[in-house]
Amino acid sequence: MRRKVALITGAATGIGKRTAMELAKENYNIAITYVHSRKESEDLVELLEQEYGIEACCVKSDASIEKDC
């Protein structure tokens, strides 16, 4: 079965983190971006994969900078 993938910018903390967790509950794979929150992003990826059994990854990227997109 193919899962949908959600790309969430700034998902390491706050609303983005909560959104990632809610979508993981709904069986989405998650790709998150971060600018400064590398450790928090990596921790979230690990949590999502272990807790919800989905695939997740994080990438350093700033959506406000065109070359990062």
Secondary structure, 3 states (H helix, E strand, C coil): CCCCEEEEECCCCHHHHHHHHHHHHCCCEEEEEECCCHHHHHHHHHHHHHHHCCCEEEEECCCCCHHHC
